Amino acid sequence: MQVAYPPKPLPYIFGGLLSFESKWKPGLGKPLLDALAAGGIEGRLDMGCVAAHGMFHCDSSGCHAISPLAKPATAFLFELIALLQSSATVPMIDIRAYAKWLAH
């Protein structure tokens, strides 16, 4: 006997951006946050990193920049892994425990 299961709902597709530099001054200031907010829920970037300046993330409360930030590309990688873990697509480890050294 073969059992049929309903298909899983499509997962949310995270959007992100990674760059070395930004021509905006400041790199993660109001122009970026305004552009991110203008995208709406359908065009939203969930997170991003401008390696020379810091990183940003967007959630239901809005978009937020973290700048200046030591080792922003590494922080971005750890946050990306944590975000993917929350959607159950990456094995669970406490990646933010490894990220604590970035503040030093």
Backbone hydrogen bonds, N-H to C=O, Kabsch-Sander energy under -0.5 kcal/mol:
donor,donor_aa,acceptor,acceptor_aa,energy
14,F,12,Y,-0.7
17,L,47,M,-1.1
19,S,49,C,-2.6
29,G,26,P,-1.7
32,L,29,G,-0.5
33,L,29,G,-2.1
34,D,30,K,-2.9
35,A,31,P,-2.1
36,L,32,L,-2.6
37,A,33,L,-2.1
38,A,34,D,-1.7
39,G,35,A,-0.6
39,G,36,L,-0.9
40,G,37,A,-1.0
43,G,39,G,-1.3
44,R,41,I,-0.6
46,D,15,G,-2.5
46,D,44,R,-0.5
47,M,15,G,-1.4
48,G,56,F,-2.4
49,C,17,L,-2.3
50,V,54,G,-2.5
51,A,19,S,-2.9
51,A,49,C,-0.6
52,A,20,F,-1.6
53,H,50,V,-3.0
54,G,50,V,-2.7
55,M,66,I,-1.9
56,F,48,G,-2.6
57,H,64,H,-2.2
58,C,46,D,-2.8
59,D,62,G,-2.5
62,G,59,D,-1.7
64,H,57,H,-2.9
66,I,55,M,-3.4
67,S,65,A,-0.6
75,A,71,K,-2.3
76,F,72,P,-2.6
77,L,73,A,-2.1
78,F,74,T,-2.4
79,E,75,A,-2.5
80,L,76,F,-2.7
81,I,77,L,-2.4
82,A,78,F,-2.4
83,L,79,E,-2.6
84,L,80,L,-2.6
85,Q,81,I,-2.4
86,S,82,A,-1.8
87,S,83,L,-0.7
87,S,84,L,-0.6
88,A,85,Q,-1.9
89,T,84,L,-2.2
93,I,91,P,-0.5
95,I,93,I,-2.0
97,A,94,D,-1.2
98,Y,94,D,-0.8
98,Y,95,I,-0.5
99,A,95,I,-1.1
100,K,96,R,-0.7
100,K,97,A,-0.6
101,W,98,Y,-0.8
102,L,99,A,-2.0
103,A,100,K,-1.3
104,H,101,W,-1.3
